[in-house]
């Protein structure tokens, strides 16, 4: 919608664009201000044809600055005859000679896009991961390494740099079989390569427990009031606790759930009444690093750590597989 001068209303009014009919309609009086407009945006529909091609899209994709010549290439279409006849013809030989030099990059970018979609990441993170992989690939030093782990590590670093961190377990769940250890090694390798290229250390951002809270609470189906209390508890806990951010987030969610009036298993958690939560460091005379929970009792580090570990394994669940 936008503001356009309407001849009937005699003033600027909001208009509605009817992309199907190509009309620009005044939202107040219904006057068609412009008709048969040409939509210059991308075409999202696909059309089947009699030839049965694999790609029914009628237009090409956008240019990619990470690919040679922006990703533009020339393809010689096959005739109606058999494939063997085309391969033995002169045109077929030229097609094989002029193979796309960016084929491996295109496949890698598609894999990163698939992982990003499964994790629900925004386009900026996907583009940053593509840039990181392009830099590593240009150095020609990643040959012989686990390619799936390299791609997953690029996505992990991109999430950290864009301040939208994901746990290694979440990245591992979409990494086509790469293990957490392999992704960790690939991440360290990529960081070294980026430091060699830039000549200085590469910052990937600091992980905080609050970065995971809303997503973890959403996975557990917790209500807004519960989420707000958990976020406030994490904010206070980070002032004095230096443990793993994921463990802090898991422990806070566990404590918040236990303080709820409706004490149900976390897997079947539903929004309900919620009590105020306050975490504070126990007095120095205690000497054991316990936490004071609300107004009702101490939670020892050993118990909270065990619960945090159990809960972190549960809330960092893998996304559903592709249909």
Number of C-alpha atoms within 10 A of each C-alpha: 11 11 13 16 14 21 11 12 12 8 11 13 15 15 23 17 18 13 12 9 11 14 19 21 21 26 17 13 12 13 16 15 15 12 13 12 14 10 10 6 6 10 12 8 9 11 8 12 10 5 8 8 9 8 10 13 14 12 11 9 11 10 12 11 10 16 15 13 10 11 16 14 11 9 10 11 10 14 9 9 8 9 11 9 13 17 15 10 11 10 14 18 12 12 18 11 9 13 12 16 12 13 11 11 16 16 11 19 20 13 18 25 20 16 22 20 15 17 17 10 16 12 12 12 24 22 17 18 25 24 17 20 23 17 15 20 14 9 12 8 11 17 9 6 11 13 16 22 25 25 25 32 31 28 30 25 24 24 23 19 18 13 16 17 20 21 14 17 17 16 25 23 22 23 24 15 11 20 18 19 12 18 25 17 15 23 21 11 17 21 21 15 18 17 14 12 13 10 9 10 12 14 11 16 14 11 17 19 20 19 19 22 23 17 15 21 22 13 15 17 16 20 16 14 14 22 21 14 19 28 21 16 23 26 15 15 20 16 10 10 13 10 11 13 20 25 21 27 29 31 24 25 29 19 20 22 21 16 18 17 11 14 13 12 10 17 11 9 16 15 14 14 13 17 15 15 19 18 18 15 16 16 12 9 7 9 8 12 16 20 19 18 19 16 10 8 10 12 16 13 13 12 12 20 17 13 17 23 16 15 19 21 14 16 21 20 13 15 14 10 8 7 3
